[in-house]
Amino acid sequence: MPAFVSGHDLLSGIENAPSGTASFYSPGTLSPLVIFGDDTGTTASNPVTLDSNGRATVYLSQQARMIVQNTVGTAVVDTVINRGSAPLVSVDSDAFTDDTLDEVLDLAETKFGGVDWDYKPGTGSFAGRSPKDWMSAVHYDVMSFADPTAPTINDGATPADAAIASAIALAISNGGGVVYFPPGTYRVIGAIACTSAIGVSFRGAGAYASSISLDHGTANAFTFSLCESFCVAGLSIDNAATGTGACLALANCNNVVMYDIWTSGTMSKGVDISGATSQSTWVDKCRLSQHSGGTPRAVKYDDMSSGGVGHWITDSDLSASTAVEYAGVTERAVISNTMFAGTTGVLFTTGLTGTLFTIYGCQRLGAMTTPIDMTALTTNPILSQWGNQLDGYVVTQASGGGGGSSHTPTISKGTEIHVRLTSGGAAVCTLNAPTPAFSTSMRGATILFRLTAAAGGAITWTFPAIYVLIGGGTTIAGADGTTTMVAFNWDPQTSELRQLWPSSATAT
């Protein structure tokens, strides 16, 4: 029900208007209003006749223009009355639980803590800002930066570059925040760049919901340079044409989390991390699929010769001709519980001496053509791997008759190595030093040999000087048709492989 407020100006009487009249109109007009004779809504005639003291009792439900005339029709008052008192003005809206304007305004002051719709936290630089300002200071919805005259920028057709750039620029200038991509597809015709920013994160509504659709060939989708403490999450990144860039390129960035990112096969690289000072990066629960555009890599770590502390890939799905490449990383790197598809799982190139690598729980890694490629290295980069279906391998070769044969252990395939000779006849088989060579920084590295001699003649298993056998010497005799077991542990102090078990022979 509306609030009926007394026309109080008439209660005390209007001077110079005894027995005159008072007419009521909509403010600023001469359109008559309905007036009431009491506070229950009983209508009265408009105009109303004043008594001999210029008084009358009138009730109104809104503001009104009041014109008072004396008995000869001369206007003596022309004013707006019933301007409203907040405790009396009714609020009939489902958006508020209170009943009057005064209560609603008091509630606003309680909620925002300030006056005139300002937001006033207890401390900090947000005091005195409007709700719009303080919300925008931490959350930058790229849709709100779109040109109002252009179609929506998440329709997959309208270029979104300008809106995205504006959102990033404001986030950087305010010292951080989240650049948010609501559900939809954002067509990008140039590169998205973020430089020298701290705490500026990029989030979509989820990889299924928010998509970046690139419409260029060579540039990266996102390029982060000299950025710290940020996250990229909940986005898919696709390219209309084959591109040689990366979906996410990080140069000299620290403390970065990439989460729930899906990339397509049309870009050369999913994530490309480079720069001497890049540290603490984490690729988690991402689906990176790269199969075209130059040298495809799902993840590549590159040119980090003076830094690179802590890089993790966890619980992700990587698909590329080479899934992960390490080049120049000099500190810790971990891959765990990750699915692999393609030809080469993990490629080690140059500058890796002294690095600590751990790869575990990646069961599909062992099914690849080349699970771990370390052929470019002369020294083992302290690789520890288990649970990847790479416990070791079997090599079958001829004994060489009287001339003999040799085998060089490839540690990247596992440390249990079974050498099987297929032709008989007394011969010598040499077990060379493993490749790549163990470094003096490695601890606890072991090799287990299963050495099987074919029927038809005894084999002499020969070990070069790097192997130290129990009891001395350089050979172990392999009887005709038997398997010899022998294990070695790496001693980094002497750079030798020392025998752990006495050799034992069993009939095959």
Summary of the structure (lengths in Angstrom):
residues: 508
radius of gyration: 40.6
end to end distance: 100.7
largest distance: 142.7
contacts: 1718
relative contact order: 0.05
helix: 9%
strand: 45%
